[in-house]
Amino acid sequence: MHGLTIPLISDDRKRFTEGETALALSEGVTNASVRKPDRLAGALAAGFVVLLLATELVLTLPDETDSPASVASFYAAHRGFIIILQLLGFVAAALLGAYAWRLRSVDRVVATMGMIMAGCALVPGLITLVIAMVADPSDPASAAKWNLLEPRGDDILFAGIVLFAGAVAVRLGRRLPVLGVLALLVAVSCLARLVLEIAGRKRSPLDAIGPLSFLILIAVMSVLSFLGVLRAASDDHE
């Protein structure tokens, strides 16, 4: 009788171990099944990136250092095309705002900062649209006056990006460290650009790094939304 005790205990332990393994596998499957892909959110973010690139790359606008005559002549010559591009830019901002709205299920602070950023994104386009409408080569003063405001519109946009990227870094970076690091890079580069602008220093590299890193951030978030990785913290414990 005693000789049968050890095998029985071993079988019990085996069944208990197998039960633990099955439970662990079940939990792993459950955690994977928690993912809820938001394909609409991913499509909105991807649409923003594609549309913004399309509108920004097709035409280079004069900057604030160009002469009033050249600014007025350029805008007058390309008036219709510039107006179309700005309207498409507004559509891109709307897509960004809609994506931010979808993020409210992930984190309300991030969603709020994203919608503020989308509003800020309208400002540069509105200024450009006004320049295109008032441009008159025979009287370039109005176009020149509005053209001097273009950098301020960009400053507002960069401030909005800093708010959004900072919120992503702080609120989502703890759960998604790689996303947090990328968002922090975006926030720091755009903030540095703003500081240099206020100080009147050259900012040429940051004028490219800030927007490019921001587009990469939105593209990465788009993929994470498609995959269902970008979700509310409470879902991780279900």
Stockholm file with secondary structure:
# STOCKHOLM 1.0

chainA/1-238         MHGLTIPLISDDRKRFTEGETALALSEGVTNASVRKPDRLAGALAAGFVVLLLATELVLTLPDETDSPASVASFYAAHRGFIIILQLLGFVAAALLGAYAWRLRSVDRVVATMGMIMAGCALVPGLITLVIAMVADPSDPASAAKWNLLEPRGDDILFAGIVLFAGAVAVRLGRRLPVLGVLALLVAVSCLARLVLEIAGRKRSPLDAIGPLSFLILIAVMSVLSFLGVLRAASDDHE
#=GR chainA/1-238 SS CGGGHHHHHHHHHHHHHHHHHHHHHHHHHHHHHTCCCCHHHHHHHHHHHHHHHHHHHSCCCCCTTSCHHHHHHHHHHTHHHHHHHHHHHHHHHHHHHHHHHHGGGTCHHHHHHHHHHHHHTHHHHHHHHHHHHHCCTTSTHHHHHHHTTHHHHHHHHHHHHHHHHHHHHHHTTTTCHHHHHHHHHHHHHHHHHHHHHHHTCCCHHHHHHHHHHHHHHHHHHHHHHHHTCSCCGGGGGC
#=GC SS_cons         CGGGHHHHHHHHHHHHHHHHHHHHHHHHHHHHHTCCCCHHHHHHHHHHHHHHHHHHHSCCCCCTTSCHHHHHHHHHHTHHHHHHHHHHHHHHHHHHHHHHHHGGGTCHHHHHHHHHHHHHTHHHHHHHHHHHHHCCTTSTHHHHHHHTTHHHHHHHHHHHHHHHHHHHHHHTTTTCHHHHHHHHHHHHHHHHHHHHHHHTCCCHHHHHHHHHHHHHHHHHHHHHHHHTCSCCGGGGGC
//
